[in-house]
Amino acid sequence: MTQKVYKTLLTGAPEDARAQLDGLARQLDPGQFAAGERLRVVAAELVRCGLEVTAVDYQDGSQELEVVLPQARQLGTVTVDRDGRGSGCQLSWEQWVDVSDEAGARRAADVVSAVLRSIASSAQGVA
């Protein structure tokens, strides 16, 4: 069965984006609305960081975020999804890299290393 998907680009200041998301989420059942509270906080923080955030609403009541760095769209989209309770989120990024030669293999390793090292440095001090 095909599910309808609705995408809404969040605009304006973080507070505006949060209000926009709240309005969309109020259309969900109360349990989904409550579980999505922290995801809406994450969305506002992403907008505050200057990222382009699109809310993706599914017919089944679930919601996720698609996030793009406007200055580097070629990097692709990071998807932010939440767990059923809303207390955790999953971050996903897919990027195809041509590894048909040594330079490509090196590029793939460099990208993975840069991502992991960036995550490690931003997580320092987080317990």
C-alpha positions as CSV (number, residue, x, y, z in Angstrom):
1,M,0.0,0.0,0.0
2,T,1.3,3.4,-0.9
3,Q,1.3,6.0,1.8
4,K,0.8,9.7,1.3
5,V,3.7,11.9,2.2
6,Y,3.5,15.7,2.9
7,K,6.6,17.8,3.0
8,T,6.7,21.3,4.5
9,L,9.7,23.5,4.4
10,L,10.2,25.3,7.7
11,T,10.8,29.0,7.3
12,G,11.8,32.0,9.4
13,A,13.4,32.2,12.8
14,P,13.6,29.1,15.0
15,E,10.5,30.2,16.9
16,D,8.6,30.5,13.7
17,A,9.7,27.1,12.5
18,R,8.7,25.6,15.9
19,A,5.2,27.2,15.6
20,Q,4.9,25.9,12.1
21,L,5.8,22.4,13.2
22,D,3.4,22.6,16.2
23,G,0.6,23.5,13.8
24,L,1.4,20.5,11.6
25,A,1.7,18.2,14.6
26,R,-1.7,19.2,16.1
27,Q,-3.2,17.4,13.2
28,L,-1.8,14.1,14.6
29,D,-3.4,12.1,17.3
30,P,-2.5,13.3,20.9
31,G,0.0,10.4,21.5
32,Q,1.9,11.2,18.3
33,F,1.8,15.0,19.1
34,A,3.3,14.3,22.6
35,A,5.9,11.9,21.3
36,G,7.1,14.4,18.7
37,E,7.8,17.2,21.2
38,R,11.5,16.7,21.3
39,L,11.8,16.3,17.5
40,R,10.2,19.7,17.2
41,V,12.8,21.1,19.6
42,V,15.6,19.5,17.5
43,A,14.0,21.1,14.4
44,A,14.1,24.6,15.9
45,E,17.8,24.0,16.8
46,L,18.6,22.9,13.3
47,V,17.0,26.1,11.9
48,R,18.9,28.1,14.5
49,C,22.1,26.5,13.0
50,G,21.2,27.9,9.6
51,L,20.2,24.6,8.1
52,E,17.2,24.1,5.8
53,V,14.7,21.8,7.5
54,T,11.7,20.1,5.9
55,A,9.1,18.4,8.0
56,V,7.9,15.1,6.4
57,D,4.5,13.9,7.6
58,Y,3.3,10.5,6.8
59,Q,-0.3,9.3,6.5
60,D,0.2,6.9,9.4
61,G,0.9,9.9,11.7
62,S,4.7,9.6,11.9
63,Q,6.9,12.6,11.2
64,E,10.6,13.0,10.4
65,L,12.9,15.8,9.4
66,E,15.0,16.2,6.2
67,V,17.9,18.5,6.7
68,V,20.2,20.1,4.1
69,L,23.1,22.5,4.3
70,P,21.9,25.2,1.8
71,Q,25.4,26.1,0.8
72,A,26.3,22.5,-0.1
73,R,23.2,20.7,-1.3
74,Q,25.4,18.2,-3.1
75,L,26.2,16.7,0.3
76,G,22.7,15.3,0.4
77,T,20.1,15.1,3.1
78,V,20.4,14.1,6.7
79,T,17.2,12.5,7.9
80,V,16.2,12.9,11.6
81,D,13.6,10.3,12.8
82,R,12.4,9.7,16.3
83,D,11.6,6.6,18.3
84,G,8.1,5.7,19.4
85,R,8.3,7.5,22.8
86,G,10.0,10.5,21.4
87,S,13.0,10.4,23.7
88,G,15.6,9.4,21.1
89,C,16.3,10.2,17.5
90,Q,18.1,8.5,14.7
91,L,20.3,10.4,12.3
92,S,20.8,9.0,8.8
93,W,23.0,10.3,5.9
94,E,23.6,8.4,2.7
95,Q,26.4,9.4,0.3
96,W,27.6,7.4,-2.6
97,V,31.3,7.6,-3.3
98,D,33.1,6.3,-6.4
99,V,35.8,3.9,-5.1
100,S,36.8,2.5,-8.5
101,D,40.4,3.8,-8.0
102,E,42.8,4.5,-5.2
103,A,41.9,8.2,-5.0
104,G,38.2,7.3,-4.6
105,A,39.0,4.8,-1.9
106,R,41.0,7.5,-0.1
107,R,38.1,10.0,-0.5
108,A,35.7,7.5,1.0
109,A,38.0,6.9,4.0
110,D,38.5,10.6,4.4
111,V,34.8,11.3,4.5
112,V,34.0,8.6,7.0
113,S,37.0,9.7,9.2
114,A,35.9,13.4,9.0
115,V,32.3,12.5,10.0
116,L,33.3,10.3,12.9
117,R,35.9,12.8,14.2
118,S,33.5,15.7,13.9
119,I,30.9,13.7,15.9
120,A,33.5,12.8,18.5
121,S,34.7,16.4,19.0
122,S,31.1,17.7,19.3
123,A,30.3,15.0,21.8
124,Q,33.2,15.8,24.1
125,G,31.8,17.0,27.4
126,V,28.5,15.2,26.9
127,A,28.0,12.5,29.4
